[in-house]
């Protein structure tokens, strides 16, 4: 891959990927894998819809990307807000008819403390490289009886933090931490912030868990 503009922001690289450039993640050892940008730009697929079945009531889609999940929830008549730090992601979400804001989840949110569900799809449990801090923050965002629906990695992954870049043909990002949390490890992460696992299941090749302050289904 030829990179012509090294070490720019993650938002700029991801924005170029959403504009049509292939994008891959590269770790510190030089191993790379492609991000499925094309599928994120499509409508929600049946596995996405099964994940969304777990979202109750008004939902905050954290790291909404180009908005396929938020759009699918809106089609169900749900109140949904997408947030993302990438301007192009927000633009594409709004273009789908989604209400979306350019916002960092660690900054104040509309409806703080009243969201019934916070959604972390597509590996967004890795945001910031600290899943405990992220879940603690989302505990402030959701209502006392709210839930967090999180897509996790397959069992056996554990909790693994990597320092990675993302690259397109035009840009390479700064290095940033990203954490994978396996279905076998999400309970311990949730417990660290006073939450429990309400349910955990495989959805085809993907895995998800529902977290809450009580263990009621």
ABEGO torsion letter per residue (X at the ends): XBBABBGBBAAAAAAAAAAGBBBBBBBAAGBBBBBBAAAAABBBBAAAAAAAAABBEBBBBBGAEAGAAAAAAAAAGBBBBBBBABAAAAAAAAAAGBBBBBBBAABBBBGBGABABBBBBGGAAABGGBAAAAAAAAAAABBAABBBBBBBBBBGAEBBBBBBBBBBAABBBBBBBBBBBBAAAAAAAAAAAGBBBABBBBBEABBBBBBBABABX
